[in-house]
Amino acid sequence: MQIMHTPGGDAVAVMKAKELLLTEVALMAYVAENPDSNLAVRVMRDVVTASEEAERCAEEAAESAGAAASA
């Protein structure tokens, strides 16, 4: 994972797919044990959303590659 800082002062984490999956699983386990942790719930939601977005992009790329190969 790499942490980058934006000019606005925000931090952005860049992860490999397997790191994102491990983070998602760890957050789900933590939230299951600590359901009142608003921060953990918000972070888990953001991680799940990022994971779904990465999966969607990978599927679109695979479809585009398949369409280009058959053309």
N, C-alpha and C positions, 0 to 999 in steps of 0.2 A: 504494500500500500504506500502511496505517496500522498503527502499533504502539501497542498499549494495554497498560497494566500493571494486573494484578489486585491486589486488596488483599493477597493472599498473596505478592506480589513476583514473580509469573510475568509473562512478556511474551507477548502474543498478537498475531499478525500477521493483519490483515484485508486481503484482496486481491480485486481484480476477477477475473473468470474468466480473462481474457486474461493477467493478471499471473501467476495460478496456473499456467497452461499454460506460459508462458515459463520460470517457475521450475522446473517439472517437467522440461522439456527440458534446461535448463542443468545441473540436478543429475544427470540421466541421463548426459549427456556427461562430467561430472566424475567420476562413479562408474566409468564405463567406462574412464577413464584412470587412476583411483586406486582400484582395487577393495579395497584394504586399509584405506581410510579408514572406520572404523566409524561415525564421526559423520556423514559424508556419506551412507552407506548408510541410517542410521536416519532422517535428515532426508528423504531421498528417499522412503523408505517412508511417512513421515507425510504428505508432500506428495501422493503418489499416492493415499493413502487419503482425504485431504481432497478431492481432485479427483473421485474416484469418488463420494464422498458428495454433493458439489455436483451432479454429473450425475444421481444418483438422485433428489435432491430436485427438480431441474428437470423430470425425466420425470414424477414424481408430480404436480407442479403442473400440467403440461400435460394429463395424464390427467384430473385433477379438473376443469380448465377445460372440457375436451371433454365430460365427462359432464354438467356443469352446463349447457352450451350445448344439449345434445341433450334435456335434460329438459323 
